[in-house]
Amino acid sequence: MRLLKGQLPTKLLVWTVTLSVLMNPILTDDNDDDEDDDDNDDEEMTVCQEEDHDLRVTCPLRPKPNYHTEFEFSMSKGRREVIVNTNVSGTMPDSSFRHNTYVEELDPYGFKLIIMSFTLTENTTFICRVTNEDMRLFVDVDALQHCSAICVFLQSYPWLLSLLLPLCILQTLEAL
């Protein structure tokens, strides 16, 4: 049986949408009702340098339910720990970071710190604390990664991953 012209791309589009809808529950985290918040092991804290020379630190810690969410970002060079940004009452960030940092809440959980126009000059340990839990990441100044816009986009919208393969196939078939 021979397909009519235009029928193949329409069928592929339908299958692409169907695949996206079916894969969405697989790609999303729906463990919101877990009492154990120790399932952060699969996500890692990241530090990278953006194109505009801002430093980005992501902290995937899940806040505890029924608590006011407090966060604190700090960095340690040697034995000295410096608070970079916090919302903990009674705690102030270091004066050199008061006006050039901001924190955004990530969806579905976690926080992102941006230090504007900041370049690492030595090896540093970054620490994030969220409601009495903390994560640490040692960053070698020579191995600091550049932030990739496409990686950030795909991490923010995981359902797009399920669309990439079918769209590539569709584009290949249209070229034939």
C-alpha positions as CSV (number, residue, x, y, z in Angstrom):
1,M,0.0,0.0,0.0
2,R,1.4,3.3,-1.0
3,L,1.2,6.4,1.2
4,L,-0.2,9.6,-0.2
5,K,2.0,12.6,-0.4
6,G,1.9,14.5,2.9
7,Q,0.4,11.6,4.8
8,L,3.8,10.3,6.2
9,P,4.7,13.6,8.0
10,T,1.2,13.9,9.5
11,K,1.5,10.4,10.9
12,L,5.0,11.0,12.3
13,L,3.7,14.2,13.9
14,V,0.9,12.3,15.6
15,W,3.3,9.6,16.8
16,T,5.7,12.3,18.1
17,V,3.1,13.9,20.2
18,T,1.8,10.6,21.4
19,L,5.4,9.5,22.4
20,S,5.9,12.8,24.2
21,V,2.7,12.4,26.2
22,L,3.5,8.8,27.1
23,M,7.1,9.6,28.1
24,N,6.3,12.6,30.2
25,P,5.5,10.6,33.4
26,I,8.8,8.8,33.0
27,L,10.9,12.0,32.7
28,T,9.3,13.8,35.6
29,D,9.8,13.3,39.3
30,D,6.6,12.6,41.0
31,N,8.0,11.4,44.4
32,D,6.6,14.5,46.2
33,D,4.9,12.4,48.8
34,D,8.1,10.6,49.9
35,E,8.9,11.1,53.6
36,D,12.5,10.3,52.8
37,D,14.2,13.3,51.3
38,D,17.5,11.4,50.7
39,D,16.7,10.9,47.1
40,N,18.9,13.8,46.0
41,D,21.7,11.4,45.4
42,D,21.0,11.2,41.7
43,E,21.3,15.0,41.3
44,E,24.5,16.9,41.7
45,M,25.5,20.4,42.6
46,T,27.0,22.2,39.6
47,V,29.2,25.2,39.2
48,C,29.9,26.8,35.8
49,Q,31.0,30.0,34.1
50,E,28.4,31.7,31.9
51,E,29.3,33.5,28.7
52,D,28.8,36.9,30.3
53,H,31.3,35.9,33.0
54,D,28.7,35.3,35.7
55,L,29.3,32.3,37.9
56,R,26.3,29.9,38.3
57,V,25.9,27.5,41.2
58,T,23.0,25.1,41.2
59,C,21.9,23.3,44.4
60,P,19.4,20.5,43.8
61,L,18.5,20.1,47.5
62,R,14.8,19.5,48.2
63,P,13.3,21.7,50.9
64,K,11.6,19.9,53.8
65,P,7.8,20.1,53.7
66,N,6.0,22.3,56.3
67,Y,9.2,24.3,57.0
68,H,10.1,27.8,56.0
69,T,12.7,27.2,53.3
70,E,16.0,28.7,54.3
71,F,19.0,28.7,52.0
72,E,22.6,29.7,52.3
73,F,25.3,29.7,49.6
74,S,28.9,30.0,50.7
75,M,32.4,29.3,49.4
76,S,35.5,28.1,51.1
77,K,39.1,28.8,50.0
78,G,41.4,27.0,52.4
79,R,40.0,27.3,55.9
80,R,38.0,30.5,55.5
81,E,34.3,30.1,54.6
82,V,32.6,33.2,53.2
83,I,28.8,33.5,53.0
84,V,27.8,34.6,49.4
85,N,24.0,34.8,49.7
86,T,21.4,33.7,52.2
87,N,17.9,34.3,53.4
88,V,18.6,33.0,56.9
89,S,17.5,35.7,59.4
90,G,20.4,37.1,61.4
91,T,23.0,36.0,58.9
92,M,24.6,38.5,56.4
93,P,26.5,37.7,53.3
94,D,30.1,39.0,53.0
95,S,30.1,42.7,52.0
96,S,31.9,41.9,48.6
97,F,28.8,39.8,47.6
98,R,25.9,41.9,48.9
99,H,25.1,43.6,45.6
100,N,26.3,41.3,42.9
101,T,24.5,38.0,43.7
102,Y,20.9,36.7,43.4
103,V,19.2,33.4,44.0
104,E,16.4,31.9,42.0
105,E,14.2,28.9,43.0
106,L,14.4,26.0,40.5
107,D,11.4,24.0,39.4
108,P,10.4,21.5,40.9
109,Y,13.0,22.1,43.7
110,G,16.4,23.5,44.3
111,F,18.1,26.9,44.0
112,K,20.4,28.6,41.6
113,L,22.9,31.2,42.7
114,I,24.3,33.7,40.2
115,I,27.4,35.7,41.1
116,M,27.6,38.5,38.5
117,S,30.9,39.3,36.8
118,F,32.9,36.9,38.9
119,T,35.9,34.8,37.9
120,L,37.4,32.1,40.1
121,T,41.1,32.7,40.7
122,E,41.9,29.7,42.9
123,N,40.5,26.3,43.8
124,T,37.3,26.7,45.8
125,T,34.7,24.6,47.6
126,F,31.1,25.7,47.1
127,I,28.6,24.9,49.8
128,C,24.8,25.2,49.7
129,R,22.5,24.6,52.6
130,V,18.8,24.2,52.4
131,T,16.8,23.8,55.6
132,N,19.7,22.2,57.6
133,E,20.9,19.9,54.8
134,D,24.1,20.8,52.8
135,M,26.0,19.9,49.7
136,R,29.6,20.6,48.8
137,L,31.4,20.7,45.5
138,F,35.1,21.3,45.1
139,V,35.9,23.2,41.9
140,D,39.4,23.1,40.4
141,V,40.0,26.6,38.8
142,D,41.6,24.9,35.8
143,A,38.7,22.5,35.3
144,L,35.8,25.0,35.6
145,Q,33.2,24.2,33.0
146,H,31.4,26.7,30.8
147,C,27.7,26.8,31.1
148,S,26.0,25.4,28.0
149,A,22.7,27.1,27.0
150,I,21.3,24.0,25.3
151,C,22.0,21.9,28.4
152,V,20.3,24.4,30.7
153,F,17.3,24.5,28.3
154,L,17.0,20.7,28.1
155,Q,17.3,20.4,31.9
156,S,14.6,23.0,32.4
157,Y,12.3,21.3,29.9
158,P,12.9,17.5,30.0
159,W,9.9,16.7,27.9
160,L,11.8,18.2,24.9
161,L,14.2,15.3,25.1
162,S,11.3,13.0,24.0
163,L,10.7,15.2,21.0
164,L,14.3,15.4,19.7
165,L,14.5,11.9,18.2
166,P,11.2,11.9,16.3
167,L,11.8,15.4,15.0
168,C,15.2,14.4,13.7
169,I,13.6,11.4,11.9
170,L,10.9,13.6,10.5
171,Q,13.4,16.0,9.1
172,T,15.4,13.2,7.6
173,L,12.3,11.8,5.9
174,E,11.3,15.1,4.5
175,A,14.8,15.5,3.0
176,L,14.2,12.2,1.0
